Amino acid sequence: MAQQFVASHIASDKVVVFGKKSCPYCHSALDLLKELNIKPGHLAFIDLTNQKNMDDIQDYLMQLTGARTVPRIFIGETCIGGFTDLDALNDSGELSVMLKKLGAL
């Protein structure tokens, strides 16, 4: 169930942030992504806070990405990591390249 939940979100959006509303790093990631002017409908924030199987989802994210922490950020079907990783990709200019290749910018 957790695997299907995660896979369906990754497949349906170009940029997906799995996170929690209470997480400051999740807010920072969203703010950074919004500043890049990602096309409408291509950025999704999946709030795990109210998911009944939140622990199962985070356990599956651990299996899939190597970390259970949030945010877990996917660009296309690739997990780029968390906020620090996103910020580093942005600073290097690589993030814009990735998003343009996907058609998200």
MIBA-176174 format. One record per residue (C-alpha): residue number from 1; residue in one letter; x, y, z. Coordinates in steps of 0.05 Angstrom, whole numbers, plus 32768, in hexadecimal, padded with zeros to 4 digits. Each point is the difference from the previous one (the first is absolute). Last residue first. Example, Ala and Ser with C-alpha at 12.3 -4.5 7.8 and 13.67 -1.06 7.14 Angstrom:
BEGIN
2; S; 8111; 7FEB; 808F $
1; A; 7FE5; 7FBB; 800D $
//
This chain:
BEGIN
105; L; 80CE; 81F4; 7EB8 $
104; A; 7FE3; 7FBB; 800E $
103; G; 8010; 7FE5; 7FBB $
102; L; 8028; 7FC7; 801D $
101; K; 8041; 8017; 7FDF $
100; K; 7FF1; 8046; 8019 $
99; L; 7FFA; 7FE7; 8048 $
98; M; 8042; 7FDB; 7FFD $
97; V; 8024; 803C; 7FE3 $
96; S; 7FE1; 802F; 8033 $
95; L; 8018; 7FD2; 8038 $
94; E; 8047; 7FFB; 7FE5 $
93; G; 800E; 804A; 8009 $
92; S; 8034; 7FF0; 8036 $
91; D; 7FDA; 8028; 8035 $
90; N; 7FBF; 7FDD; 7FED $
89; L; 801E; 7FBB; 8005 $
88; A; 801D; 8013; 8044 $
87; D; 7FBD; 801A; 8018 $
86; L; 7FDD; 7FC0; 7FEB $
85; D; 8034; 7FD5; 8023 $
84; T; 7FF9; 8029; 8040 $
83; F; 7FB4; 7FFB; 7FFA $
82; G; 7FFC; 7FB5; 7FFA $
81; G; 8017; 7FCB; 7FCF $
80; I; 8001; 8004; 7FB4 $
79; C; 7FCF; 7FC7; 7FFA $
78; T; 7FF9; 7FEF; 7FB6 $
77; E; 7FBD; 7FF2; 7FE0 $
76; G; 7FFA; 8044; 7FE3 $
75; I; 801D; 802D; 8034 $
74; F; 7FF1; 7FE0; 8042 $
73; I; 800A; 8021; 8044 $
72; R; 7FFE; 7FDC; 8042 $
71; P; 7FF3; 8036; 8033 $
70; V; 8000; 7FE0; 802F $
69; T; 802A; 7FCA; 8022 $
68; R; 7FFC; 7FB6; 7FF1 $
67; A; 8040; 7FFC; 7FD8 $
66; G; 801F; 7FCE; 7FD0 $
65; T; 7FD3; 8014; 7FC6 $
64; L; 7FD2; 7FC5; 7FF1 $
63; Q; 8007; 7FD7; 8040 $
62; M; 7FFD; 803F; 802B $
61; L; 7FC5; 801A; 7FD7 $
60; Y; 7FDE; 7FBE; 8010 $
59; D; 800A; 800A; 804B $
58; Q; 7FE6; 8048; 7FF8 $
57; I; 7FC2; 7FE6; 7FDF $
56; D; 7FF7; 7FC9; 8034 $
55; D; 8007; 8034; 8038 $
54; M; 7FCD; 802E; 7FDF $
53; N; 7FCD; 7FC8; 7FF9 $
52; K; 7FC4; 8028; 8018 $
51; Q; 8018; 803C; 7FD7 $
50; N; 7FF2; 8040; 8025 $
49; T; 8048; 8019; 8006 $
48; L; 8018; 7FE3; 7FBE $
47; D; 7FF4; 8041; 7FDA $
46; I; 800E; 7FF3; 7FB7 $
45; F; 8017; 8041; 7FE0 $
44; A; 7FF7; 7FFD; 7FB5 $
43; L; 8022; 8029; 7FCA $
42; H; 7FF0; 7FF8; 7FB5 $
41; G; 7FB9; 801A; 8000 $
40; P; 8013; 8048; 7FF3 $
39; K; 8044; 8007; 7FDF $
38; I; 803A; 8005; 8030 $
37; N; 800F; 8049; 800E $
36; L; 8045; 7FF6; 801E $
35; E; 7FEA; 8026; 803F $
34; K; 7FCC; 7FCA; 800B $
33; L; 8036; 7FCB; 8005 $
32; L; 8027; 8028; 8034 $
31; D; 7FC2; 800D; 8029 $
30; L; 7FEC; 7FB7; 7FFD $
29; A; 8045; 7FEA; 8018 $
28; S; 8000; 8034; 8038 $
27; H; 7FBB; 7FE9; 8016 $
26; C; 8017; 7FB8; 8002 $
25; Y; 803E; 8014; 8027 $
24; P; 7FD4; 8023; 8033 $
23; C; 7FD8; 7FC0; 800D $
22; S; 7FBC; 800A; 8020 $
21; K; 7FDA; 7FF8; 7FBE $
20; K; 8020; 7FBC; 7FF5 $
19; G; 8025; 7FE7; 7FC3 $
18; F; 8000; 7FDA; 7FBF $
17; V; 8014; 8032; 7FCA $
16; V; 7FEF; 7FED; 7FB9 $
15; V; 8019; 8021; 7FC0 $
14; K; 7FE8; 7FE5; 7FBC $
13; D; 7FBD; 7FE7; 801B $
12; S; 7FD6; 7FC2; 7FF2 $
11; A; 8035; 7FC9; 8002 $
10; I; 801F; 8017; 8042 $
9; H; 7FBB; 8005; 8020 $
8; S; 7FEB; 7FBB; 7FE9 $
7; A; 8041; 7FE1; 8016 $
6; V; 7FFC; 801C; 8046 $
5; F; 7FB8; 7FE8; 800D $
4; Q; 800D; 7FBD; 7FDD $
3; Q; 803D; 7FF3; 802C $
2; A; 7FDA; 8014; 803F $
1; M; 7FC8; 7FCF; 7FEE $
//
